[in-house]
Amino acid sequence: MKNKITFILLMFISSLTLVFGQNNTALFEEANKAYNEGNYPEAITKYQSILETGNHSAAIYYNLGNAYYKSSEIGPSIYYFEKALQLAPNDTDIQNNLAFAKNMTIDAIEPLPKTQLSKFVNNITDVFTYNQWAWIAVFFAFLCVISFLLYQFAYQSLKKRIYFLISGIAFLFIIGTVAIAYHEYGEAQQDRPAIVFAAETIVKSEPNLRSQEVFTLHEGTKVQVLDTVSNWKKIRLIDGKTGWIISEDINEL
């Protein structure tokens, strides 16, 4: 079943000179022209030329994802949509096109089921990044100190109770937000997503060709990289399966 999808180029022409520079602006416009004319290989080459100059943006990655999708190269298409989503996580166009590209993959992998408690905790911790949680902890620390000072200098017993209560609650929030920030930081450090680029690749039980075949993966599947040994990567799927794959068969995000 084929999905209907409309690919729209992200063209911020008015601000390109400031972001890319004059040469890259011209390249971007030429790449967009090649894309609109159906010359996807040329568009890909020109978009990649911009990236090689060290200029990165969600627009370039998004357009690259579109061009690769139109060229029926699902692995690179998903890879660049994911790259675009890292820079613009709330962009609905990127999210939608990524979803359509994922529908073209062969591997149907179901994630491990989560308990209600785990879902509840994730819903809370994922609201902010670890940096944002750290700043929230700083805010509560400031509130705690100010409330405690007001408690010390207040003369009325009611005010002293209120300031003491606020100080105590703020202290509890400090502990909670610092714990969440630390947890989210650890998760971010361990997060090493990658996309399978090989049309088909065999995942081994050990990092050598003589080891047992565990399972097979196909182009476009997203994995987590756990370890590296020589030219092998240890990966984990969202269903919990692990194994070793040749490094050149995947591209890390």
C-alpha positions in Angstrom: 0.0 0.0 0.0 1.5 3.3 -1.1 1.1 6.4 1.2 0.3 9.7 -0.3 2.8 12.3 0.8 3.5 15.9 -0.1 7.1 17.0 0.3 7.6 20.7 0.9 11.0 22.3 0.7 11.9 24.4 3.7 13.1 27.6 2.0 14.0 30.5 4.2 15.4 32.6 1.4 15.2 35.9 3.3 17.6 34.8 6.0 19.8 32.4 4.1 22.6 35.0 3.5 22.9 35.5 7.3 22.8 31.7 8.0 24.8 30.2 5.2 26.8 33.0 3.5 26.4 34.1 -0.1 28.0 31.0 -1.7 25.9 28.5 0.3 22.8 30.6 -0.3 23.4 30.1 -4.1 24.0 26.4 -3.6 20.8 26.0 -1.5 18.8 27.7 -4.2 20.4 25.6 -6.9 19.7 22.4 -4.9 16.0 23.5 -4.4 15.8 24.1 -8.2 17.3 20.7 -9.0 14.8 19.1 -6.5 11.8 20.8 -8.0 12.9 19.7 -11.5 13.1 16.1 -10.3 16.9 15.9 -10.5 17.3 14.4 -7.0 20.9 13.2 -7.3 22.1 16.7 -8.2 20.0 18.2 -5.3 21.6 15.7 -2.9 25.1 16.6 -4.1 24.5 20.3 -3.6 22.9 19.9 -0.2 25.8 17.8 0.9 28.2 20.4 -0.4 26.6 22.9 2.0 27.0 20.5 4.9 30.7 20.0 4.0 31.3 23.7 4.7 30.2 23.2 8.3 26.8 24.8 7.9 24.0 22.7 9.4 20.3 23.4 9.6 17.0 21.6 9.9 16.1 22.9 6.5 19.1 21.3 4.8 18.6 18.0 6.6 14.8 18.0 5.9 15.4 18.7 2.2 18.0 16.0 2.0 15.6 13.6 3.6 13.0 14.5 0.9 15.5 14.1 -1.9 16.6 10.7 -0.7 13.0 9.6 -0.2 12.2 10.6 -3.8 15.3 8.6 -4.9 13.9 5.5 -3.0 16.9 5.5 -0.6 15.0 4.9 2.6 18.0 4.6 5.0 19.5 8.0 4.2 16.0 9.5 4.0 15.2 8.5 7.6 18.7 9.4 8.8 18.4 13.0 7.5 14.8 13.4 8.8 16.0 12.3 12.2 18.9 14.8 12.0 16.4 17.5 11.1 14.2 16.5 14.0 17.1 16.9 16.4 17.4 20.5 15.4 13.6 21.2 15.1 11.9 18.6 17.4 8.4 20.3 17.2 8.3 20.6 13.4 5.2 18.8 12.2 6.4 18.6 8.5 9.5 16.8 9.6 7.6 14.5 11.9 5.1 13.6 9.3 7.6 12.9 6.5 9.7 10.8 8.9 6.6 8.8 9.8 5.9 8.1 6.0 9.6 7.2 5.4 9.5 4.7 8.4 6.4 3.1 6.8 8.6 2.1 3.9 11.0 0.0 6.1 10.8 -3.8 6.2 11.6 -4.5 9.9 8.5 -4.4 12.1 9.9 -4.1 15.6 7.6 -3.7 18.6 8.9 -1.8 21.6 9.1 -3.4 25.0 5.9 -2.8 27.0 6.1 -0.3 29.8 4.4 -0.4 33.2 2.0 2.4 34.1 4.5 3.6 36.7 7.2 3.8 34.1 5.0 5.7 31.7 4.0 8.1 34.4 7.6 8.8 35.3 8.7 9.2 31.7 5.8 11.6 31.1 7.2 13.8 33.9 10.9 13.6 33.2 10.6 14.0 29.4 8.8 17.4 29.8 12.2 19.2 30.0 15.8 18.5 29.0 18.4 17.9 31.7 19.6 21.5 31.4 16.1 22.9 31.9 15.6 20.6 34.9 18.9 21.9 36.3 17.8 25.5 36.0 14.5 24.6 37.7 16.6 23.2 40.5 18.5 26.5 40.7 15.2 28.4 40.9 13.9 26.3 43.8 17.3 26.7 45.6 17.0 30.4 45.3 13.4 30.3 46.6 14.5 28.0 49.4 17.2 30.4 50.5 15.0 33.5 50.3 12.2 31.8 52.2 14.6 30.7 54.9 16.0 34.2 55.3 12.5 35.6 55.5 11.7 33.0 58.1 14.7 34.0 60.2 13.8 37.8 60.2 10.0 37.5 60.4 8.4 38.5 63.7 4.9 37.2 63.4 4.5 33.5 64.1 2.1 33.0 61.1 4.6 34.5 58.7 7.4 32.4 60.1 5.3 29.2 59.6 4.5 30.2 56.0 8.1 31.0 55.1 9.3 27.8 56.8 6.8 25.8 54.9 7.7 27.3 51.6 11.4 26.8 52.4 10.8 23.1 53.2 8.7 22.5 50.1 11.3 24.2 47.9 14.0 22.0 49.4 12.1 18.9 48.5 11.7 20.2 45.0 15.4 20.8 44.8 16.1 17.2 45.6 13.5 16.0 43.1 14.6 18.3 40.2 18.3 17.6 40.8 17.5 13.8 40.7 15.6 14.2 37.5 18.3 16.3 35.9 20.9 13.8 36.8 18.8 10.9 35.4 18.1 12.8 32.2 21.8 13.6 31.8 22.7 10.0 32.1 20.0 9.0 29.6 21.3 11.7 27.1 24.9 10.5 27.6 23.9 6.9 26.8 21.7 7.9 23.8 23.6 6.9 20.6 21.0 6.3 17.9 21.9 5.1 14.5 20.2 4.2 11.2 20.9 1.0 9.2 22.1 2.0 5.7 22.8 -1.4 4.3 19.9 -3.0 2.3 20.3 -6.0 4.5 22.7 -6.9 7.2 23.3 -9.8 9.6 23.6 -9.1 13.3 26.0 -11.4 15.1 26.2 -12.7 18.7 29.9 -11.6 18.9 32.0 -9.1 17.1 33.4 -11.5 14.5 32.2 -13.1 11.3 32.5 -16.6 12.7 29.9 -16.0 15.5 26.3 -17.1 15.4 23.8 -15.1 13.4 21.2 -13.6 15.8 18.8 -11.7 13.5 18.7 -9.7 10.2 18.1 -6.0 9.8 17.2 -4.0 6.8 17.6 -0.4 5.6 16.1 2.4 7.6 15.8 0.6 11.0 16.8 2.7 14.0 19.1 1.1 16.6 20.9 2.2 19.7 24.7 1.8 19.7 26.0 0.3 23.0 29.7 -0.4 22.4 32.4 -0.4 19.7 35.0 -3.1 19.1 37.3 -2.7 16.1 35.0 -2.4 13.1 31.9 -3.7 14.9 29.1 -2.0 16.8 27.1 -3.5 19.6 23.5 -2.5 19.1 20.1 -2.8 20.8 16.7 -2.7 19.3 13.6 -1.1 20.9 12.3 -4.7 21.6 15.4 -5.3 23.8 17.3 -7.6 21.3 21.1 -7.0 21.2 23.9 -8.1 18.8 26.9 -7.0 16.9 26.8 -5.3 13.4 29.5 -4.2 11.0 30.2 -0.5 11.6 29.9 0.5 8.0 26.3 -0.9 7.8 25.0 1.9 10.1 25.4 5.6 10.5 25.2 7.2 13.9 23.1 10.3 14.4 
